[in-house]
Amino acid sequence: MRVLSDTSLRGRRYKKISEFREVEEVLAEVIPRIRVKPAVVTKRTRSAVGCILASNVYARRDLPPLPMSHVDGFAARSIDLRNASEDAPVGLLVEGSVGPGESGMKIGPGRVFRIHTGGYLPEGADTVIPQEDVFTDGSRIYVTRPYTPSENVVPAGSDVRRGQLMAGKGEALSPAKASLLETLGVYEVSVREGLRVSILSFGDELTDNPAEAERGKILNTHAVLVSEMARALCCDIVRAQIVPDRPEAVVAAIEEGIETSHLVLTIGGSSVGDIDLVGAELDRRSELFIQGLKLQPGRVGGIALIDGKPVVVLPGLIHSTVNVFNYLAAPVIAHMLETSLEQFIITVSARMAEPVELRRWLDFKRIVWVTLKRIDGGGYEANPNVADASNVSSIAHSHGFIEVPPNKPLITRGDNVAVRIPLWITRGIVGWSRSFIYSSKQDP
């Protein structure tokens, strides 16, 4: 439970977070108490791309299902060719042709079938003669060397065997996997429904109207980013609402979010000022409320449970918003969907291009966003985008972030670092990896 104390400032009394906790400790306390998960439904496999599989999926047939030709040519019996030579070519009667996907044909002694790459061999055929290796008089072909069994043949089941595990429970179904599964006769899969999410942005200063933003209000762009990050993690946004700074509006918005959603994400209103009402309402309404994380930026983030449903408190400064989503909301989403977060993260090893000094919040986990650049000889260098927590462009221009552990005040130039690239931020952004293709001597 969050503990609040009071401190005096010019005769007024403001609330203060008295304890900051490790994110892992907070998750360990909260996750076992979450009591809701999306339902399991059956979908056509091709329509389930991006969904989280609710059970293991196994191949229902071999791939290829029958022996298949690797070349354009003629399906034949190798026994008919055992004596073929330049001096004594073997003539074989062309009995017909095998069309794409056709099967059930049989081949007799001294006969061949015309076949194309990917065609199924007729029953009795065990080899394929490339068309460029024969000569013909129209109805017959002539072969000048022996062909061994299985030559130019792709064996049945050589790619996938019937009963083979193809996709695991908790896996996000990719387009390639969906295509493969339907090829293997898996036309339907069990998946988790999308996690229903409400996003509540708090503040009288916010607007979605560009005209009002031109007159001095603040455009609600944080909600756009948070919505897309959640969608990339298989969430369905059921509400995205600006909530004014009035206690009754805050109460109504949170209650409606809990009623209609599996998860509520709040943006702003989580600091300790006298108009930041979200924390006070969650502290009053929830069965559990923890605020204060050993995460910088993001230390005023938190999480509450109401009726077994999580409410993740994202601070209003953009670096804090994204960091708390990454470290608190994303693991909660993964738990509720029974999936692994690591499949949505790419980790790249890089060398720091510039030193970074981090002497404040030394006992916290610090997050530094970086831009990656390919260097001569292979590998990457990471250029730090150190900025104030309110700086939007530093995240927009970054490829990923590095995690600086507690009690490490300095990252030196040349240090090896692990750059984490969350696909829920980068997915769908065409240019996010643009500088990867440039060498260190080129200007991206």
DRENDO-1510 file (C-alpha; in Angstrom, 1 decimal, always signed):
<recs>
REC; n; res; u; v; w
REC; 1; MET; +0.0; +0.0; +0.0 .
REC; 2; ARG; +1.3; +3.5; -0.8 .
REC; 3; VAL; +2.2; +5.4; +2.3 .
REC; 4; LEU; +1.7; +9.2; +2.1 .
REC; 5; SER; +3.2; +11.7; +4.4 .
REC; 6; ASP; +2.8; +15.5; +4.6 .
REC; 7; THR; +5.5; +18.2; +4.3 .
REC; 8; SER; +5.1; +21.9; +4.8 .
REC; 9; LEU; +5.8; +24.3; +1.9 .
REC; 10; ARG; +5.1; +28.0; +2.4 .
REC; 11; GLY; +2.3; +27.3; +4.8 .
REC; 12; ARG; +0.5; +24.8; +2.6 .
REC; 13; ARG; +0.6; +21.0; +3.0 .
REC; 14; TYR; +1.5; +18.8; +0.0 .
REC; 15; LYS; +1.5; +15.0; -0.2 .
REC; 16; LYS; +4.8; +13.2; -0.7 .
REC; 17; ILE; +5.7; +9.7; -1.8 .
REC; 18; SER; +7.6; +8.3; +1.2 .
REC; 19; GLU; +8.7; +5.0; -0.3 .
REC; 20; PHE; +10.0; +4.0; -3.8 .
REC; 21; ARG; +10.0; +0.3; -4.6 .
REC; 22; GLU; +11.7; -1.9; -7.2 .
REC; 23; VAL; +9.4; -2.6; -10.2 .
REC; 24; GLU; +10.0; -6.3; -9.9 .
REC; 25; GLU; +8.8; -6.3; -6.3 .
REC; 26; VAL; +5.7; -4.3; -7.2 .
REC; 27; LEU; +4.8; -6.8; -10.0 .
REC; 28; ALA; +5.4; -9.7; -7.7 .
REC; 29; GLU; +2.9; -8.3; -5.3 .
REC; 30; VAL; +0.2; -7.2; -7.8 .
REC; 31; ILE; +0.2; -9.9; -10.5 .
REC; 32; PRO; -1.0; -12.8; -8.3 .
REC; 33; ARG; -4.0; -10.7; -7.3 .
REC; 34; ILE; -5.2; -9.9; -10.8 .
REC; 35; ARG; -8.5; -11.8; -11.2 .
REC; 36; VAL; -9.5; -11.1; -14.8 .
REC; 37; LYS; -8.3; -12.4; -18.2 .
REC; 38; PRO; -9.7; -12.2; -21.7 .
REC; 39; ALA; -11.8; -15.1; -22.9 .
REC; 40; VAL; -10.5; -17.9; -25.2 .
REC; 41; VAL; -12.2; -17.9; -28.6 .
REC; 42; THR; -11.8; -19.9; -31.8 .
REC; 43; LYS; -10.8; -17.9; -34.9 .
REC; 44; ARG; -10.0; -18.8; -38.5 .
REC; 45; THR; -6.2; -19.1; -38.6 .
REC; 46; ARG; -5.7; -16.4; -41.2 .
REC; 47; SER; -7.8; -14.0; -39.2 .
REC; 48; ALA; -5.9; -14.7; -35.9 .
REC; 49; VAL; -2.7; -13.0; -37.0 .
REC; 50; GLY; -1.4; -10.9; -34.0 .
REC; 51; CYS; -3.5; -12.8; -31.5 .
REC; 52; ILE; -2.1; -14.8; -28.6 .
REC; 53; LEU; -2.5; -18.5; -29.0 .
REC; 54; ALA; -4.4; -20.1; -26.1 .
REC; 55; SER; -3.0; -23.7; -26.7 .
REC; 56; ASN; -0.3; -25.5; -28.5 .
REC; 57; VAL; -0.8; -26.1; -32.2 .
REC; 58; TYR; +0.3; -29.2; -34.0 .
REC; 59; ALA; +0.6; -30.1; -37.7 .
REC; 60; ARG; -2.3; -32.1; -39.1 .
REC; 61; ARG; -0.4; -33.4; -42.1 .
REC; 62; ASP; +3.1; -33.9; -43.5 .
REC; 63; LEU; +4.6; -31.1; -45.6 .
REC; 64; PRO; +5.0; -31.8; -48.4 .
REC; 65; PRO; +2.1; -34.4; -48.1 .
REC; 66; LEU; +3.6; -36.5; -50.9 .
REC; 67; PRO; +7.0; -36.8; -52.6 .
REC; 68; MET; +7.4; -33.6; -54.7 .
REC; 69; SER; +9.5; -32.6; -57.7 .
REC; 70; HIS; +12.4; -30.2; -57.1 .
REC; 71; VAL; +12.7; -29.3; -60.8 .
REC; 72; ASP; +10.8; -29.0; -64.0 .
REC; 73; GLY; +11.2; -32.3; -65.9 .
REC; 74; PHE; +9.8; -35.9; -66.0 .
REC; 75; ALA; +8.8; -38.2; -63.1 .
REC; 76; ALA; +10.2; -41.6; -63.7 .
REC; 77; ARG; +11.1; -45.0; -62.2 .
REC; 78; SER; +14.9; -45.2; -61.4 .
REC; 79; ILE; +14.8; -48.9; -62.2 .
REC; 80; ASP; +14.0; -48.1; -65.8 .
REC; 81; LEU; +17.1; -45.9; -66.1 .
REC; 82; ARG; +19.7; -48.2; -64.6 .
REC; 83; ASN; +21.4; -49.0; -68.0 .
REC; 84; ALA; +21.1; -45.6; -69.6 .
REC; 85; SER; +24.3; -44.2; -71.2 .
REC; 86; GLU; +25.5; -41.8; -73.9 .
REC; 87; ASP; +26.0; -44.8; -76.2 .
REC; 88; ALA; +22.7; -46.5; -75.3 .
REC; 89; PRO; +20.1; -43.9; -74.4 .
REC; 90; VAL; +16.9; -45.3; -72.8 .
REC; 91; GLY; +13.6; -44.2; -74.4 .
REC; 92; LEU; +10.6; -43.7; -72.2 .
REC; 93; LEU; +7.0; -43.0; -73.3 .
REC; 94; VAL; +5.5; -39.7; -72.1 .
REC; 95; GLU; +2.1; -40.9; -70.7 .
REC; 96; GLY; +0.8; -37.5; -69.5 .
REC; 97; SER; +1.5; -34.6; -67.3 .
REC; 98; VAL; +1.0; -33.8; -63.6 .
REC; 99; GLY; -0.8; -30.5; -63.0 .
REC; 100; PRO; -0.3; -28.3; -59.9 .
REC; 101; GLY; -1.7; -30.0; -56.8 .
REC; 102; GLU; -2.8; -33.2; -58.7 .
REC; 103; SER; -2.2; -36.6; -57.1 .
REC; 104; GLY; -3.5; -40.2; -57.5 .
REC; 105; MET; -1.8; -41.0; -60.8 .
REC; 106; LYS; +0.2; -44.2; -61.3 .
REC; 107; ILE; +3.2; -44.8; -63.5 .
REC; 108; GLY; +4.0; -48.0; -65.2 .
REC; 109; PRO; +7.3; -49.6; -66.5 .
REC; 110; GLY; +8.9; -47.6; -69.4 .
REC; 111; ARG; +6.8; -44.5; -68.9 .
REC; 112; VAL; +7.2; -41.0; -67.5 .
REC; 113; PHE; +5.0; -38.1; -66.6 .
REC; 114; ARG; +5.7; -34.5; -67.4 .
REC; 115; ILE; +6.0; -32.6; -64.0 .
REC; 116; HIS; +6.7; -29.1; -62.8 .
REC; 117; THR; +8.6; -27.9; -59.8 .
REC; 118; GLY; +6.4; -28.5; -56.7 .
REC; 119; GLY; +4.3; -31.2; -58.5 .
REC; 120; TYR; +3.5; -34.5; -56.6 .
REC; 121; LEU; +5.2; -37.6; -58.0 .
REC; 122; PRO; +2.8; -40.3; -59.5 .
REC; 123; GLU; +2.6; -43.5; -57.5 .
REC; 124; GLY; +5.5; -45.7; -58.5 .
REC; 125; ALA; +7.8; -42.8; -59.5 .
REC; 126; ASP; +10.9; -42.3; -57.4 .
REC; 127; THR; +13.1; -39.9; -59.4 .
REC; 128; VAL; +12.8; -36.8; -61.6 .
REC; 129; ILE; +14.8; -36.2; -64.8 .
REC; 130; PRO; +15.4; -32.4; -65.4 .
REC; 131; GLN; +14.0; -31.4; -68.7 .
REC; 132; GLU; +17.3; -30.0; -69.9 .
REC; 133; ASP; +18.9; -33.4; -69.6 .
REC; 134; VAL; +16.7; -35.2; -72.1 .
REC; 135; PHE; +16.0; -35.1; -75.8 .
REC; 136; THR; +12.7; -36.0; -77.4 .
REC; 137; ASP; +11.1; -37.1; -80.6 .
REC; 138; GLY; +7.6; -35.9; -79.5 .
REC; 139; SER; +6.0; -38.9; -77.7 .
REC; 140; ARG; +9.2; -40.2; -76.1 .
REC; 141; ILE; +12.1; -38.8; -74.2 .
REC; 142; TYR; +15.6; -40.3; -74.3 .
REC; 143; VAL; +17.8; -40.4; -71.2 .
REC; 144; THR; +21.6; -40.8; -71.3 .
REC; 145; ARG; +22.5; -41.6; -67.7 .
REC; 146; PRO; +21.1; -43.5; -64.7 .
REC; 147; TYR; +19.1; -41.6; -62.0 .
REC; 148; THR; +19.1; -42.7; -58.4 .
REC; 149; PRO; +16.0; -43.0; -56.2 .
REC; 150; SER; +15.0; -39.7; -54.7 .
REC; 151; GLU; +17.2; -37.7; -57.1 .
REC; 152; ASN; +15.6; -34.2; -57.6 .
REC; 153; VAL; +12.8; -35.3; -55.2 .
REC; 154; VAL; +11.7; -33.6; -52.1 .
REC; 155; PRO; +10.6; -36.4; -49.7 .
REC; 156; ALA; +7.1; -36.3; -48.1 .
REC; 157; GLY; +7.4; -34.9; -44.6 .
REC; 158; SER; +10.8; -33.5; -45.1 .
REC; 159; ASP; +9.7; -30.0; -44.1 .
REC; 160; VAL; +7.1; -30.8; -41.4 .
REC; 161; ARG; +6.0; -34.1; -39.9 .
REC; 162; ARG; +2.4; -34.7; -39.0 .
REC; 163; GLY; +1.9; -34.2; -35.2 .
REC; 164; GLN; +4.9; -31.8; -35.0 .
REC; 165; LEU; +4.6; -28.8; -32.6 .
REC; 166; MET; +4.3; -25.8; -34.8 .
REC; 167; ALA; +3.3; -23.0; -32.4 .
REC; 168; GLY; +3.2; -22.8; -28.6 .
REC; 169; LYS; +0.7; -21.5; -26.2 .
REC; 170; GLY; +1.3; -17.9; -25.5 .
REC; 171; GLU; +2.9; -17.2; -28.9 .
REC; 172; ALA; +1.8; -14.2; -30.9 .
REC; 173; LEU; +0.7; -15.7; -34.2 .
REC; 174; SER; +2.8; -14.2; -37.0 .
REC; 175; PRO; +1.6; -14.0; -40.7 .
REC; 176; ALA; +4.2; -16.6; -41.7 .
REC; 177; LYS; +3.0; -19.0; -39.0 .
REC; 178; ALA; -0.6; -18.5; -39.9 .
REC; 179; SER; +0.2; -19.3; -43.6 .
REC; 180; LEU; +2.1; -22.4; -42.6 .
REC; 181; LEU; -0.6; -23.6; -40.3 .
REC; 182; GLU; -3.3; -23.4; -42.9 .
REC; 183; THR; -1.0; -25.2; -45.3 .
REC; 184; LEU; -0.8; -28.0; -42.7 .
REC; 185; GLY; -4.6; -28.2; -42.4 .
REC; 186; VAL; -4.9; -26.1; -39.3 .
REC; 187; TYR; -7.8; -23.8; -40.3 .
REC; 188; GLU; -8.8; -22.7; -36.8 .
REC; 189; VAL; -6.9; -21.9; -33.7 .
REC; 190; SER; -7.8; -21.0; -30.1 .
REC; 191; VAL; -6.7; -17.6; -29.1 .
REC; 192; ARG; -7.1; -15.0; -26.3 .
REC; 193; GLU; -9.5; -12.2; -27.1 .
REC; 194; GLY; -7.8; -8.8; -27.2 .
REC; 195; LEU; -7.3; -7.3; -23.8 .
REC; 196; ARG; -9.9; -4.5; -23.5 .
REC; 197; VAL; -8.2; -1.3; -22.4 .
REC; 198; SER; -9.4; +2.1; -21.4 .
REC; 199; ILE; -7.0; +5.1; -21.6 .
REC; 200; LEU; -7.8; +8.0; -19.4 .
REC; 201; SER; -5.9; +11.3; -19.9 .
REC; 202; PHE; -6.3; +13.7; -17.0 .
REC; 203; GLY; -6.1; +17.5; -17.2 .
REC; 204; ASP; -8.2; +20.5; -18.0 .
REC; 205; GLU; -5.4; +21.7; -20.3 .
REC; 206; LEU; -5.8; +18.7; -22.7 .
REC; 207; THR; -7.7; +18.6; -26.0 .
REC; 208; ASP; -8.0; +16.4; -29.1 .
REC; 209; ASN; -9.0; +19.5; -31.2 .
REC; 210; PRO; -6.1; +21.0; -33.2 .
REC; 211; ALA; -7.8; +24.4; -33.3 .
REC; 212; GLU; -8.0; +24.5; -29.5 .
REC; 213; ALA; -4.3; +23.4; -29.4 .
REC; 214; GLU; -3.4; +26.4; -31.6 .
REC; 215; ARG; -5.1; +28.7; -29.1 .
REC; 216; GLY; -3.0; +27.4; -26.2 .
REC; 217; LYS; -4.4; +24.0; -25.0 .
REC; 218; ILE; -2.2; +20.9; -25.1 .
REC; 219; LEU; -2.9; +18.3; -27.7 .
REC; 220; ASN; -3.5; +14.9; -26.2 .
REC; 221; THR; -0.7; +13.1; -28.1 .
REC; 222; HIS; +0.5; +10.9; -25.3 .
REC; 223; ALA; -2.7; +8.9; -25.6 .
REC; 224; VAL; -2.0; +8.3; -29.3 .
REC; 225; LEU; +1.3; +6.8; -28.4 .
REC; 226; VAL; +0.0; +4.8; -25.5 .
REC; 227; SER; -2.9; +3.5; -27.6 .
REC; 228; GLU; -0.6; +2.2; -30.3 .
REC; 229; MET; +1.8; +0.6; -27.8 .
REC; 230; ALA; -1.1; -1.2; -26.3 .
REC; 231; ARG; -2.5; -2.3; -29.7 .
REC; 232; ALA; +0.9; -3.7; -30.6 .
REC; 233; LEU; +0.6; -5.9; -27.5 .
REC; 234; CYS; -2.7; -7.4; -28.6 .
REC; 235; CYS; -5.0; -5.0; -26.8 .
REC; 236; ASP; -8.3; -3.5; -28.0 .
REC; 237; ILE; -8.8; +0.2; -27.0 .
REC; 238; VAL; -12.4; +0.4; -25.9 .
REC; 239; ARG; -12.2; +4.0; -24.5 .
REC; 240; ALA; -9.8; +6.9; -24.9 .
REC; 241; GLN; -11.0; +9.8; -23.0 .
REC; 242; ILE; -9.8; +13.2; -21.7 .
REC; 243; VAL; -11.0; +13.7; -18.1 .
REC; 244; PRO; -11.2; +17.2; -16.5 .
REC; 245; ASP; -9.6; +18.0; -13.2 .
REC; 246; ARG; -12.7; +17.6; -11.1 .
REC; 247; PRO; -13.1; +14.9; -8.4 .
REC; 248; GLU; -16.5; +13.8; -9.6 .
REC; 249; ALA; -15.2; +13.4; -13.2 .
REC; 250; VAL; -12.1; +11.5; -12.1 .
REC; 251; VAL; -14.3; +9.1; -10.0 .
REC; 252; ALA; -16.8; +8.6; -12.9 .
REC; 253; ALA; -14.1; +7.9; -15.5 .
REC; 254; ILE; -12.2; +5.4; -13.4 .
REC; 255; GLU; -15.4; +3.6; -12.5 .
REC; 256; GLU; -16.6; +3.4; -16.1 .
REC; 257; GLY; -13.1; +2.2; -17.1 .
REC; 258; ILE; -13.2; -0.6; -14.6 .
REC; 259; GLU; -16.7; -1.6; -15.7 .
REC; 260; THR; -16.0; -1.8; -19.4 .
REC; 261; SER; -12.3; -2.9; -19.5 .
REC; 262; HIS; -9.9; -5.5; -18.4 .
REC; 263; LEU; -7.2; -2.9; -17.8 .
REC; 264; VAL; -7.2; +0.9; -17.3 .
REC; 265; LEU; -4.2; +3.1; -18.2 .
REC; 266; THR; -4.2; +6.6; -16.7 .
REC; 267; ILE; -2.0; +9.3; -18.1 .
REC; 268; GLY; -1.1; +12.3; -15.9 .
REC; 269; GLY; -2.7; +13.3; -12.6 .
REC; 270; SER; -0.3; +11.0; -10.7 .
REC; 271; SER; +2.2; +13.5; -9.3 .
REC; 272; VAL; +1.8; +15.1; -5.8 .
REC; 273; GLY; +0.4; +18.5; -6.7 .
REC; 274; ASP; -2.9; +19.7; -5.3 .
REC; 275; ILE; -4.7; +19.2; -8.7 .
REC; 276; ASP; -3.4; +15.7; -9.2 .
REC; 277; LEU; -6.5; +13.8; -8.2 .
REC; 278; VAL; -5.9; +10.3; -9.7 .
REC; 279; GLY; -3.7; +9.0; -6.9 .
REC; 280; ALA; -6.0; +10.2; -4.2 .
REC; 281; GLU; -9.1; +8.5; -5.8 .
REC; 282; LEU; -7.2; +5.2; -6.4 .
REC; 283; ASP; -5.9; +5.2; -2.8 .
REC; 284; ARG; -9.5; +5.6; -1.6 .
REC; 285; ARG; -11.2; +3.2; -4.1 .
REC; 286; SER; -8.8; +0.4; -4.6 .
REC; 287; GLU; -8.1; -2.8; -2.8 .
REC; 288; LEU; -4.3; -2.2; -3.4 .
REC; 289; PHE; -2.5; +0.9; -4.5 .
REC; 290; ILE; +1.3; +1.2; -4.9 .
REC; 291; GLN; +2.8; +4.4; -6.1 .
REC; 292; GLY; +6.5; +5.2; -6.2 .
REC; 293; LEU; +8.9; +3.2; -8.4 .
REC; 294; LYS; +12.7; +2.9; -8.3 .
REC; 295; LEU; +12.6; +3.8; -12.0 .
REC; 296; GLN; +13.9; +7.1; -13.4 .
REC; 297; PRO; +12.2; +8.7; -15.4 .
REC; 298; GLY; +9.0; +7.2; -14.1 .
REC; 299; ARG; +9.4; +7.3; -10.3 .
REC; 300; VAL; +5.8; +8.6; -9.6 .
REC; 301; GLY; +4.2; +5.8; -11.6 .
REC; 302; GLY; +2.1; +3.2; -9.9 .
REC; 303; ILE; -0.5; +0.6; -10.1 .
REC; 304; ALA; -3.9; -0.1; -8.3 .
REC; 305; LEU; -6.3; -3.1; -8.2 .
REC; 306; ILE; -10.0; -2.5; -8.3 .
REC; 307; ASP; -12.3; -5.5; -8.4 .
REC; 308; GLY; -9.3; -7.6; -9.4 .
REC; 309; LYS; -8.6; -5.4; -12.4 .
REC; 310; PRO; -5.3; -3.4; -12.7 .
REC; 311; VAL; -5.1; +0.3; -13.1 .
REC; 312; VAL; -1.7; +1.4; -14.3 .
REC; 313; VAL; -0.7; +5.0; -13.4 .
REC; 314; LEU; +1.4; +6.5; -16.2 .
REC; 315; PRO; +3.0; +9.8; -15.3 .
REC; 316; GLY; +2.4; +12.8; -17.6 .
REC; 317; LEU; +6.0; +13.5; -18.7 .
REC; 318; ILE; +6.6; +11.5; -21.9 .
REC; 319; HIS; +9.8; +9.6; -20.8 .
REC; 320; SER; +8.0; +8.6; -17.6 .
REC; 321; THR; +4.9; +7.7; -19.6 .
REC; 322; VAL; +6.8; +5.3; -21.8 .
REC; 323; ASN; +9.1; +3.9; -19.2 .
REC; 324; VAL; +6.2; +3.0; -16.8 .
REC; 325; PHE; +4.3; +1.4; -19.7 .
REC; 326; ASN; +7.4; -0.6; -20.6 .
REC; 327; TYR; +8.2; -1.8; -17.1 .
REC; 328; LEU; +4.8; -2.0; -15.4 .
REC; 329; ALA; +1.9; -2.0; -18.0 .
REC; 330; ALA; +3.6; -4.3; -20.5 .
REC; 331; PRO; +4.4; -7.1; -18.0 .
REC; 332; VAL; +0.8; -6.9; -16.7 .
REC; 333; ILE; -0.6; -7.2; -20.2 .
REC; 334; ALA; +1.6; -10.2; -20.9 .
REC; 335; HIS; +0.4; -11.9; -17.7 .
REC; 336; MET; -3.2; -11.3; -18.5 .
REC; 337; LEU; -2.8; -12.7; -22.0 .
REC; 338; GLU; -0.7; -15.6; -20.8 .
REC; 339; THR; +2.2; -14.7; -23.1 .
REC; 340; SER; +5.9; -13.9; -22.9 .
REC; 341; LEU; +7.0; -10.3; -23.2 .
REC; 342; GLU; +10.4; -11.3; -24.6 .
REC; 343; GLN; +8.9; -12.3; -28.0 .
REC; 344; PHE; +8.1; -8.6; -28.5 .
REC; 345; ILE; +11.6; -7.3; -27.7 .
REC; 346; ILE; +14.7; -7.3; -29.8 .
REC; 347; THR; +18.0; -6.9; -28.0 .
REC; 348; VAL; +21.0; -5.6; -29.8 .
REC; 349; SER; +24.6; -5.4; -28.5 .
REC; 350; ALA; +26.3; -2.1; -29.1 .
REC; 351; ARG; +29.2; +0.1; -28.0 .
REC; 352; MET; +28.4; +3.5; -26.4 .
REC; 353; ALA; +29.5; +6.3; -28.7 .
REC; 354; GLU; +29.5; +8.9; -25.9 .
REC; 355; PRO; +29.8; +8.8; -22.1 .
REC; 356; VAL; +26.7; +9.3; -20.0 .
REC; 357; GLU; +26.8; +10.6; -16.4 .
REC; 358; LEU; +23.9; +9.7; -14.2 .
REC; 359; ARG; +24.6; +10.8; -10.6 .
REC; 360; ARG; +21.0; +11.6; -9.5 .
REC; 361; TRP; +18.7; +8.8; -8.4 .
REC; 362; LEU; +21.7; +6.6; -8.0 .
REC; 363; ASP; +19.9; +3.8; -6.3 .
REC; 364; PHE; +17.2; +3.7; -9.0 .
REC; 365; LYS; +17.1; +1.8; -12.3 .
REC; 366; ARG; +17.8; +4.6; -14.9 .
REC; 367; ILE; +16.6; +4.4; -18.5 .
REC; 368; VAL; +18.6; +6.1; -21.4 .
REC; 369; TRP; +17.2; +6.2; -24.9 .
REC; 370; VAL; +19.6; +5.7; -27.7 .
REC; 371; THR; +20.0; +5.8; -31.5 .
REC; 372; LEU; +21.8; +2.9; -33.1 .
REC; 373; LYS; +24.2; +3.3; -36.0 .
REC; 374; ARG; +26.0; +0.6; -37.9 .
REC; 375; ILE; +29.8; +0.9; -37.7 .
REC; 376; ASP; +32.6; -0.2; -40.1 .
REC; 377; GLY; +33.6; -3.8; -39.6 .
REC; 378; GLY; +30.2; -4.8; -38.3 .
REC; 379; GLY; +28.2; -4.1; -35.1 .
REC; 380; TYR; +26.5; -1.0; -33.8 .
REC; 381; GLU; +27.2; +2.0; -31.7 .
REC; 382; ALA; +24.7; +3.6; -29.4 .
REC; 383; ASN; +24.4; +7.3; -29.3 .
REC; 384; PRO; +22.6; +8.5; -26.1 .
REC; 385; ASN; +19.6; +10.8; -26.4 .
REC; 386; VAL; +19.8; +12.2; -22.9 .
REC; 387; ALA; +17.1; +14.7; -22.3 .
REC; 388; ASP; +14.6; +16.1; -19.8 .
REC; 389; ALA; +11.7; +13.7; -19.1 .
REC; 390; SER; +9.3; +16.0; -21.0 .
REC; 391; ASN; +11.4; +15.8; -24.2 .
REC; 392; VAL; +9.3; +14.1; -26.9 .
REC; 393; SER; +11.8; +14.2; -29.8 .
REC; 394; SER; +14.5; +12.2; -27.9 .
REC; 395; ILE; +12.2; +9.2; -27.8 .
REC; 396; ALA; +10.8; +9.8; -31.3 .
REC; 397; HIS; +14.4; +9.7; -32.8 .
REC; 398; SER; +15.5; +6.7; -30.7 .
REC; 399; HIS; +15.7; +3.1; -31.7 .
REC; 400; GLY; +15.6; +1.6; -28.2 .
REC; 401; PHE; +16.9; +2.1; -24.7 .
REC; 402; ILE; +19.5; +0.9; -22.3 .
REC; 403; GLU; +18.9; +0.0; -18.7 .
REC; 404; VAL; +21.5; +1.4; -16.2 .
REC; 405; PRO; +21.5; -0.6; -13.0 .
REC; 406; PRO; +21.5; +1.1; -9.6 .
REC; 407; ASN; +24.7; +2.5; -8.2 .
REC; 408; LYS; +26.3; +2.9; -11.6 .
REC; 409; PRO; +27.0; +6.6; -12.0 .
REC; 410; LEU; +28.8; +6.6; -15.3 .
REC; 411; ILE; +28.6; +4.8; -18.7 .
REC; 412; THR; +31.9; +5.4; -20.5 .
REC; 413; ARG; +32.5; +5.7; -24.2 .
REC; 414; GLY; +33.2; +2.2; -25.6 .
REC; 415; ASP; +31.2; +0.3; -23.0 .
REC; 416; ASN; +29.3; -2.6; -24.3 .
REC; 417; VAL; +25.6; -2.2; -23.7 .
REC; 418; ALA; +22.4; -4.2; -24.4 .
REC; 419; VAL; +19.9; -2.0; -26.4 .
REC; 420; ARG; +16.4; -3.2; -25.9 .
REC; 421; ILE; +14.0; -2.5; -28.8 .
REC; 422; PRO; +10.4; -3.0; -27.8 .
REC; 423; LEU; +8.3; -3.9; -30.9 .
REC; 424; TRP; +5.3; -2.3; -29.3 .
REC; 425; ILE; +6.9; +1.1; -29.9 .
REC; 426; THR; +8.7; +0.4; -33.2 .
REC; 427; ARG; +6.2; -1.9; -34.9 .
REC; 428; GLY; +4.7; -0.3; -38.0 .
REC; 429; ILE; +7.2; +2.6; -38.1 .
REC; 430; VAL; +8.8; +2.2; -41.5 .
REC; 431; GLY; +11.8; +4.4; -40.8 .
REC; 432; TRP; +12.7; +3.3; -37.3 .
REC; 433; SER; +15.7; +1.2; -38.4 .
REC; 434; ARG; +16.8; +3.4; -41.2 .
REC; 435; SER; +20.2; +4.2; -39.8 .
REC; 436; PHE; +21.0; +0.5; -39.4 .
REC; 437; ILE; +21.9; +0.3; -43.1 .
REC; 438; TYR; +24.4; +3.1; -43.0 .
REC; 439; SER; +28.1; +2.8; -42.1 .
REC; 440; SER; +29.6; +5.0; -39.5 .
REC; 441; LYS; +31.1; +7.3; -42.2 .
REC; 442; GLN; +27.7; +8.0; -43.8 .
REC; 443; ASP; +25.1; +10.5; -42.8 .
REC; 444; PRO; +21.7; +8.8; -42.3 .
</recs>
